[in-house]
Amino acid sequence: MASSARESSQLLMAVIESLSNGGDARESEKERLMKKYYQADEGIDKIVDEHHDSLTLSIRSYAKTASHLTASQQRVTFLKDSMHRCKKLLHCKREYLLKLWVESRELREILKILDKIEEVKGAPEQVSRHLANKHYLLATRLV
């Protein structure tokens, strides 16, 4: 790795020097660089050909993973929106449920009062019956 970096540095220095000189040196340097370029290009093509199957598999795996991530992001966004809507609806329903609970308590109290009224309404008959049976204590309790 160090030798590769050294070669690259030397190549870069040679290119700078040849460009600074100009003339025929520039042309020869251009030809040399083009030759190196084509060699590097052929080397890359050779490596790609050797590892074509693994590169294809890697690209397919990446594409599949990327599509799964995108789908997951969409599902998360949808769930987030759904939860937000549910929260709003529950808040609205909470007020309505509270109102219904208060009504229920009121109606329960009204039913208790109506039951007491029914007891009072039937009290004269019960008092008469208890007096007729000489159950004076029970009759006084009703009054």
CORWO-V927780 format. One record per residue. OMEGA is omega in whole degrees, -180 to 180 (* if undefined). BURIAL is # if it has 16 or more other C-alpha atoms within 10 Angstrom, else .. Layout:
BEGIN
omega=OMEGA burial=BURIAL
omega=OMEGA burial=BURIAL
END
This chain:
BEGIN
omega=180 burial=.
omega=179 burial=.
omega=178 burial=.
omega=179 burial=.
omega=179 burial=.
omega=179 burial=.
omega=179 burial=.
omega=179 burial=.
omega=-180 burial=.
omega=179 burial=.
omega=180 burial=.
omega=178 burial=.
omega=179 burial=.
omega=179 burial=.
omega=179 burial=#
omega=-179 burial=.
omega=-178 burial=.
omega=178 burial=#
omega=179 burial=.
omega=-178 burial=.
omega=179 burial=.
omega=175 burial=.
omega=-177 burial=.
omega=180 burial=.
omega=179 burial=.
omega=180 burial=#
omega=-179 burial=.
omega=178 burial=.
omega=178 burial=#
omega=178 burial=.
omega=-180 burial=.
omega=179 burial=.
omega=178 burial=.
omega=178 burial=.
omega=178 burial=.
omega=179 burial=.
omega=180 burial=.
omega=177 burial=.
omega=179 burial=.
omega=179 burial=.
omega=178 burial=.
omega=178 burial=.
omega=178 burial=.
omega=178 burial=.
omega=-180 burial=.
omega=179 burial=.
omega=179 burial=.
omega=178 burial=.
omega=-179 burial=.
omega=-175 burial=.
omega=-177 burial=.
omega=-177 burial=.
omega=-179 burial=.
omega=176 burial=.
omega=179 burial=.
omega=179 burial=.
omega=179 burial=.
omega=-179 burial=.
omega=178 burial=.
omega=179 burial=.
omega=179 burial=.
omega=-180 burial=.
omega=180 burial=.
omega=179 burial=.
omega=180 burial=.
omega=180 burial=.
omega=177 burial=.
omega=178 burial=.
omega=179 burial=.
omega=179 burial=.
omega=179 burial=.
omega=178 burial=.
omega=179 burial=.
omega=178 burial=.
omega=179 burial=.
omega=178 burial=.
omega=179 burial=.
omega=-180 burial=.
omega=178 burial=.
omega=179 burial=.
omega=180 burial=.
omega=180 burial=.
omega=178 burial=.
omega=178 burial=.
omega=179 burial=.
omega=180 burial=.
omega=179 burial=.
omega=-179 burial=.
omega=179 burial=.
omega=178 burial=.
omega=179 burial=.
omega=-178 burial=.
omega=-180 burial=.
omega=179 burial=.
omega=179 burial=.
omega=179 burial=.
omega=177 burial=.
omega=178 burial=.
omega=178 burial=.
omega=179 burial=.
omega=179 burial=.
omega=177 burial=.
omega=179 burial=.
omega=178 burial=.
omega=179 burial=.
omega=-180 burial=.
omega=177 burial=.
omega=178 burial=.
omega=178 burial=.
omega=178 burial=.
omega=177 burial=.
omega=179 burial=.
omega=179 burial=.
omega=177 burial=.
omega=178 burial=.
omega=179 burial=.
omega=178 burial=.
omega=177 burial=.
omega=-179 burial=.
omega=-180 burial=.
omega=-179 burial=.
omega=-177 burial=.
omega=-178 burial=.
omega=179 burial=.
omega=-179 burial=.
omega=178 burial=#
omega=179 burial=#
omega=180 burial=.
omega=180 burial=.
omega=178 burial=#
omega=180 burial=.
omega=180 burial=.
omega=180 burial=.
omega=172 burial=.
omega=-173 burial=.
omega=-179 burial=.
omega=179 burial=.
omega=180 burial=.
omega=180 burial=#
omega=178 burial=.
omega=179 burial=.
omega=-178 burial=.
omega=* burial=.
END
